[in-house]
Amino acid sequence: MTGIPKLSHLQFLVTGLLRGSKLPGRQIRERLADFGIKKSGPAFYQLMARLEDAGLVEGSYHQEVVQSQIIRERHYTLTAQGLKSWEACRDFYVDAIRDLGGLEGLARA
């Protein structure tokens, strides 16, 4: 089994959402809400800034027109290092599930 993942559960979700996609912050927050995770704007962008500082995601601003107003929205992509970290985290949990007797083993109390 590999070592404990370096990603938190929240970081795992965010990096997973970005696999193969470039998403605006607004859309990432909406997808997180689908998992019951509601982050305020400042808390969400602090999370994303930490992921950027760690080299796991890259962000850039894009200008858009929404209801006749020009807005700048931050879009994020997963870096190669971010994908590698997500895969290592996934592999850790897949191995843990297997070593605990599969999904049935997890259900036993």
N, C-alpha and C positions, 0 to 999 in steps of 0.2 A: 504494500500500500504506500502511496506517496504521502508527503508531509501535509500538515494542516494547510488549507487554502489561505492564500494571502488576501483574497477578496472577501468582503463582508457579504451577507445575503443581499443587501441592497445594491452593492457594487456589481454582484453577479447578475442581478436582474437587469440593471442598466446596460452593462456590457453585452448581455445576451440580446437585449432589444436592438442593439446597434450592429449585431452581426449581419453583414451584407447590406446594411442600410445607412443612409444619411438622414437623420431625423432632426427636426427643430425641437428645442427644449420644451416647448408647449406640448408637442405630441408625446414626448417621453413622459412628461408628467401625467398626461391623460392615460397612457398605458400603465404607468405605475398605480394609478388610482384603480384600474381594473383589478389589481392585486390587493386592493385595500390600503395602499400606501399613499397617504396624502402629505405632501411636503409643501410648505409655504414657498413662495418664489425665492426669497433669500436663502432658505435652507437648501432648496434644490440646486440653486446656482453655486452654493458653497460646495455641495457634493460634486457637481460637475467640475468645478475649479480644482478640487483635490484629484479627481481622475485625470484631468489635463496635466496637472503638476507631476503626477506619477507617470506620465507618458502613455496612459492607457487609452485615452480618447483625444481627439483634436477638435477644436471648435473654431468656427468662423462665422462672421456676421453676414447676413444676406438681407438686402433691402427688398421689401414687398409693399404692395399697395393693398390695403384692407379697408373696405368701405370708404374709398376716396382719401384715405390717410396713408402716408408713407410711414412704415415701421421698419425697424431693423430687428431681425430675429436671429438668434444664435442657433446654428445647426451643428450637429456633432457627428463624427465618424469614429469608428473603432480603429485603433492602430494595430499593427502586427503584434506589438507587445501586449496590447489589450486582449487580442484574440488568444494569444498564447496563455495569458493568465486565466481567461474564461475557460479554456479547454482544460487547464490543469485543475481548476476548481471543479468542473464537471466530472473529470476523471476521478478525483478524490471521492466524490459522493457516489458515483457509480460503483467504484471499488468497495466503498463502505457498505452499500446496500447488498452487494454480492457477498461480502464477508459476513454479514449479519443474517445470511440465509435468504436473501432476496426480499421482495416486497412482503411476502408472507411472514418472514422473520421479523420485519419491522412492526408488523401488526400484533405480534405476541407481546403480552404484558408480563 
